[in-house]
Amino acid sequence: DVSSNEDFGAILFDLHGTLVDTAPDMAATLVDIQQDEGHKPIAYELARTHVSHGAAGLVKLAFPGIPFDEHERLRLEFLDRYEQAVCVNSVLFSQMAELLDRLDGSGLPWGIVTNKPTRMTEPLLAALDIDHRAACVVCGDTIPQRKPDPEPLLLASRQTGVEPNRTIYVEMRQGTSRPVLRQVCLPSRRPMATLLQTMTRSPGKHTRSRPARKNSRISS
């Protein structure tokens, strides 16, 4: 039972592709830009496998080999457009919605550590009605350092009041169809634990946030 596990006291989640399925809205933004630039849109399934790379990665995927200045122009254009449609079709993965309910019911704090800018993260979490539930939200511009630098995770640990070595970090590995998660090691510090999950991600099994259930427990 995870809620009674004394080895850890908090769980942190990545956002893209781990906690929230943001691929529909990010891919739609990319397609709009490609069409406006006179390019053939890339396949949706290809775009969704690169969502975790953010705007820079998606632009690189859709416009390979372009000069840096052009890449930067399109990256900023992507961010501006995506900000206007940050939660049209984005939803919590259903398994994660259930997990958050159980964490809330057990009193175990959870938070979010993402490289997504604050101006897009906060409206997204508000639209999903989970902004008030997270113990902490560390965005890509909260501090100068971004993942994979460990400082955002350490900041989140300080904000939850739980030591890093008692904090689990859940992150999707690029190019997989299920949460194959890697251990996040903190240089010169004890490694932050990683929650190993075997949940598959099936299309169409997503959901908006639900109110937390009381007295629910987490089965391992």
C-alpha positions as CSV (number, residue, x, y, z in Angstrom):
1,D,0.0,0.0,0.0
2,V,1.8,3.1,-1.2
3,S,-0.1,5.4,1.2
4,S,1.4,3.6,4.1
5,N,4.9,3.3,2.7
6,E,7.4,4.9,5.1
7,D,10.2,5.0,2.4
8,F,8.8,8.1,0.8
9,G,6.6,11.0,1.7
10,A,5.8,12.9,-1.5
11,I,5.4,12.3,-5.3
12,L,6.4,14.7,-8.0
13,F,5.1,14.4,-11.6
14,D,6.4,15.5,-14.9
15,L,3.5,17.2,-16.9
16,H,3.8,16.4,-20.6
17,G,2.9,12.8,-21.4
18,T,3.0,11.7,-17.8
19,L,0.3,13.4,-15.8
20,V,-1.5,15.2,-18.6
21,D,-2.0,14.2,-22.2
22,T,-1.2,17.6,-23.8
23,A,-0.4,16.0,-27.2
24,P,-3.7,16.9,-28.9
25,D,-3.4,20.7,-28.4
26,M,0.4,20.8,-29.0
27,A,0.1,18.8,-32.2
28,A,-2.8,21.0,-33.4
29,T,-0.7,24.1,-32.8
30,L,2.2,22.6,-34.8
31,V,-0.1,21.6,-37.7
32,D,-1.5,25.1,-37.9
33,I,1.9,26.6,-38.1
34,Q,3.1,24.1,-40.8
35,Q,0.0,24.8,-42.9
36,D,0.6,28.6,-42.6
37,E,4.2,28.1,-43.6
38,G,3.2,26.0,-46.6
39,H,4.4,22.7,-45.2
40,K,2.7,19.3,-45.2
41,P,1.6,18.6,-41.6
42,I,3.4,15.7,-40.0
43,A,1.4,12.7,-38.7
44,Y,-0.3,13.1,-35.3
45,E,1.2,10.0,-33.9
46,L,4.7,11.2,-34.8
47,A,4.1,14.6,-33.2
48,R,2.7,13.1,-29.9
49,T,5.9,11.1,-29.4
50,H,7.9,14.3,-29.4
51,V,5.6,16.4,-27.2
52,S,7.9,16.0,-24.2
53,H,10.6,17.9,-26.1
54,G,8.4,21.0,-25.9
55,A,8.1,23.8,-28.5
56,A,11.8,23.6,-29.6
57,G,11.7,19.9,-30.2
58,L,8.4,20.0,-32.1
59,V,9.6,22.8,-34.3
60,K,12.8,20.9,-35.0
61,L,10.8,17.8,-35.9
62,A,8.4,19.7,-38.2
63,F,11.0,22.0,-39.8
64,P,14.3,20.0,-39.9
65,G,17.5,21.7,-41.0
66,I,16.2,25.3,-40.8
67,P,18.6,28.1,-39.6
68,F,18.7,29.0,-35.9
69,D,17.0,32.4,-36.4
70,E,14.1,30.8,-38.3
71,H,13.8,28.0,-35.7
72,E,13.6,30.6,-33.0
73,R,10.9,32.6,-34.9
74,L,8.8,29.5,-35.3
75,R,9.4,28.4,-31.7
76,L,8.1,31.8,-30.4
77,E,5.2,31.6,-32.8
78,F,4.4,28.2,-31.5
79,L,4.4,29.4,-27.9
80,D,2.2,32.4,-28.7
81,R,-0.4,30.2,-30.5
82,Y,-0.3,27.4,-28.0
83,E,-0.9,29.8,-25.1
84,Q,-4.2,30.7,-26.7
85,A,-5.3,27.0,-26.9
86,V,-3.5,25.4,-24.0
87,C,-6.4,23.2,-22.8
88,V,-8.9,22.6,-25.7
89,N,-8.5,18.8,-25.8
90,S,-5.8,18.2,-23.2
91,V,-6.9,15.8,-20.3
92,L,-5.5,14.0,-17.4
93,F,-4.6,10.4,-18.2
94,S,-7.3,8.3,-16.5
95,Q,-4.8,6.3,-14.4
96,M,-3.2,9.5,-13.2
97,A,-6.6,11.0,-12.3
98,E,-7.3,8.0,-10.1
99,L,-3.9,8.2,-8.6
100,L,-4.3,11.8,-7.7
101,D,-7.6,11.1,-6.0
102,R,-6.0,8.4,-3.9
103,L,-3.0,10.6,-3.0
104,D,-5.4,13.3,-1.9
105,G,-7.4,10.8,0.1
106,S,-4.3,9.4,1.8
107,G,-2.9,12.9,2.6
108,L,0.3,12.2,0.7
109,P,1.5,15.5,-0.9
110,W,2.2,15.6,-4.7
111,G,3.5,18.2,-7.0
112,I,4.5,19.0,-10.6
113,V,8.0,19.7,-12.0
114,T,7.9,20.7,-15.6
115,N,9.9,22.6,-18.2
116,K,6.7,24.1,-19.5
117,P,6.6,27.9,-19.0
118,T,4.5,29.3,-16.1
119,R,2.2,31.2,-18.6
120,M,1.1,27.9,-20.0
121,T,1.3,25.6,-17.0
122,E,-1.0,27.7,-14.7
123,P,-3.9,28.0,-17.2
124,L,-3.6,24.3,-18.1
125,L,-3.8,23.2,-14.4
126,A,-6.6,25.6,-13.7
127,A,-8.6,24.3,-16.7
128,L,-8.1,20.8,-15.4
129,D,-9.1,21.9,-11.9
130,I,-6.0,20.5,-10.2
131,D,-4.1,23.7,-9.6
132,H,-5.4,24.0,-6.0
133,R,-4.6,20.4,-5.3
134,A,-0.9,20.3,-6.0
135,A,1.4,21.0,-3.1
136,C,3.9,22.6,-5.4
137,V,4.3,23.5,-9.1
138,V,7.8,24.2,-10.4
139,C,7.8,25.4,-14.0
140,G,10.6,25.8,-16.6
141,D,11.0,29.5,-15.7
142,T,10.5,29.3,-12.0
143,I,14.3,29.3,-11.5
144,P,17.1,29.6,-14.0
145,Q,17.8,25.9,-14.0
146,R,15.6,23.5,-15.9
147,K,15.4,19.7,-16.0
148,P,17.5,17.6,-16.3
149,D,19.3,19.8,-13.8
150,P,18.3,18.6,-10.3
151,E,17.6,22.0,-8.9
152,P,13.9,22.2,-9.9
153,L,13.4,18.8,-8.1
154,L,15.2,20.0,-5.1
155,L,13.1,23.2,-5.0
156,A,9.9,21.1,-5.2
157,S,11.1,19.0,-2.3
158,R,11.7,22.0,-0.2
159,Q,8.2,23.3,-1.1
160,T,6.6,20.0,-0.1
161,G,8.7,19.8,3.1
162,V,9.8,16.3,2.2
163,E,13.5,15.4,1.8
164,P,14.7,14.5,-1.8
165,N,15.6,10.9,-0.8
166,R,12.0,10.4,0.4
167,T,10.5,11.9,-2.8
168,I,9.4,9.9,-5.8
169,Y,9.6,11.5,-9.3
170,V,7.4,10.1,-12.1
171,E,8.6,10.9,-15.6
172,M,7.9,9.5,-19.0
173,R,10.8,8.2,-21.1
174,Q,10.8,9.5,-24.6
175,G,9.7,7.1,-27.4
176,T,7.7,4.7,-25.2
177,S,4.0,3.8,-25.2
178,R,3.9,3.3,-21.4
179,P,5.5,5.0,-18.4
180,V,9.0,3.4,-18.5
181,L,10.5,5.6,-15.8
182,R,14.1,6.5,-15.1
183,Q,15.7,7.1,-11.8
184,V,16.6,10.8,-11.3
185,C,20.0,11.0,-9.7
186,L,21.1,14.1,-7.9
187,P,24.9,14.7,-8.3
188,S,26.7,14.6,-4.9
189,R,23.5,13.8,-3.2
190,R,21.5,10.7,-2.4
191,P,19.4,9.7,-5.5
192,M,15.8,10.7,-5.6
193,A,13.6,7.6,-5.7
194,T,11.5,6.7,-8.7
195,L,8.1,5.2,-8.8
196,L,8.0,2.2,-11.2
197,Q,4.7,1.8,-12.9
198,T,3.4,-0.6,-15.5
199,M,0.3,1.2,-16.5
200,T,-0.3,1.3,-20.3
201,R,-1.6,4.4,-22.0
202,S,-4.5,3.5,-24.2
203,P,-6.0,6.1,-26.5
204,G,-9.5,7.2,-25.5
205,K,-8.9,6.4,-21.8
206,H,-8.3,9.9,-20.6
207,T,-10.4,12.1,-18.3
208,R,-10.8,15.5,-16.8
209,S,-10.0,15.8,-13.1
210,R,-12.4,14.5,-10.6
211,P,-12.9,15.7,-7.0
212,A,-10.7,13.7,-4.6
213,R,-12.3,10.7,-3.0
214,K,-12.1,10.6,0.7
215,N,-10.5,7.7,2.6
216,S,-9.2,6.1,-0.6
217,R,-6.0,4.1,-0.4
218,I,-3.3,3.3,-2.9
219,S,-2.7,-0.3,-3.7
220,S,0.8,-1.2,-4.8
